[in-house]
C-alpha cells in the first residue's frame, strides 16, 4: 500500500499560511535561481516576465526515462480498466472495462485511454501531471490517479459545474482574465471572511464547512474548464490571493476548513497551478514567513510571491498585463468597459527622477471625444492634463489642474471633447528620487453625425 507523505516543509507552509490553494507546480533549479535573484519585494522597477514556463508535454521532447514512465503508466491504466479494477464497484453495479470502452475513463474532459487514432495528446498531458507530482515514480503516480478518479466518482465531481453550491461565496473568489502567458487568473478575496456574519455562515458548522469545500472544488473545476489540456496548450492557472482584512491565524474553524481544502486540492489536482501570488500581505504573514524561510529549500520558496500593499500593482504587472489587471489592483480592467481588444494596447514611458514626461493624444477632427487611462506605478508625482490647440493663437484649456498624486492613488480615467484641432497633453512630473513607470492607453471616438 502506497502512502502519500508530504515534505515537512510543505506541510509547515500550508498550515502556517492557512490559504486554500491547489498544489504548486515544479520548476527547474535554473528557473528558480533566476527568479530568486530578483526578489519581487525589492524591485524598484518591475520587469515583465513570464508567469510560468509550462513543462514539456510533447512526448518527443521528454527524456527517455520520462517516456518510459509514461508508457508504463498507460499500460497499468489499461490493465486496470480491462481488469475492471480501476474503480471500486458498488453493490449491484455491473460495468466492465470492455463494456464501458476506453472513452468512458476520462479526467477533466480528457479521455485517458482514447481509441486508436483519435488522440490529440491530451491524455499524455494529464498523465504527465500525475507523474510529475510523484517524481515520475509510476506506482505512486498510478495510485494517486486511482484515488483521484475514485474521489471524483464518489462525490460526483463531474457534475459539480451545474450545481449552485454556495452563491453567497461568489465575492470570495472569481476567475478574471489571463496572465501574460495565457494562464487563467483566479482571484481569492479572503477579506470577505473578516466579516463575522459571513465567517459564521461559511465555517459555523461541519455542514457549512463541507459546503465550503465543495464550493472551493467547484471553483477549481471552473478554472480547469478554461484550460487547453493538449500539448502546447495552456495547462495551469495563476492564483492571486488578496489578504487585505483577512482573518488572522487564530480562527480555528477557518484553519480546519482551509487545511482540508489544501489536502483535497493537493491530492486531486496535481500540477494545475503555475504560481500563487499573495497581495496586501499583513505584518503577521511576513512574520510567519520570515520565521519559516531559513528552513525552506529554494525550490519551495520560489513557489510563492508576496507583495505588501504598496507593491500590489508593481508585483502583478510582472505576471499580468495592465489591461488584464482589475482596476482595484491598479490595472485598467473594468466591467463593461468601452475599451476592447481592438483598441490601442497599453503603452509605457519611464519618468526619470527630477524630470517631466508628456503623453500626447492627437485630436485633429473637431467634435471628437478622447478617452484615456493612466497610472503611475507607486505614483508620488505631480500630474496635470491640458488641451493644446493646433492654432497658436488659441488658448490652452485645463482639463485637470495640477495635483500631487500620493502612492495610494488608483488608475485615472478621463475624457475630453474638442471644438478645434489640437491634442490632449498628460504631464507627469517626477520629483522623487526613484524612476517611475507611467502606463497609459487612449482611444479617440469620431464626432457624431449631429455635429
Secondary structure, 3 states (H helix, E strand, C coil): CCCCCCCHHHHHHHHHHCCCCCCECCCCHHHHHHHHHHCCCCCCCCCCCCCCCCCCCCHHHCCHHHHHHHHHHHHHHHHHHHCCCCCCCCCCCCCCHHHHCHHHCEECCEECCCCCCCCCCHHHHHHHHHHHHCCCCHHHHHHHHHHHHHHHHHCCHHHHHHCCCCHHHHHHEEEEEECCCCCEEEEEEHHHHHCHHHHHHHHCCHHHHHHHHHHHHHHHHHHHCCCCCCCCCCCCEEEEEECCCCCCCCCHHHHHHHHHHHHHHHHHCCCCEEEEEEECCCHHHHHHHHHHHCCCCHHHHCCEEEECHHHHHHHHHHHCCHHHCEHHHCCCECCCCCCCCCCCCCEEEEECCCCEEEEEEEECCCCCEEEEEEEECCCCEEEEEEEEECCCCCCCEEEEEEEEECCCCCCEEEEEECCCCEEEEEEEECCCCCCEEEEEEEEEECCCCCC
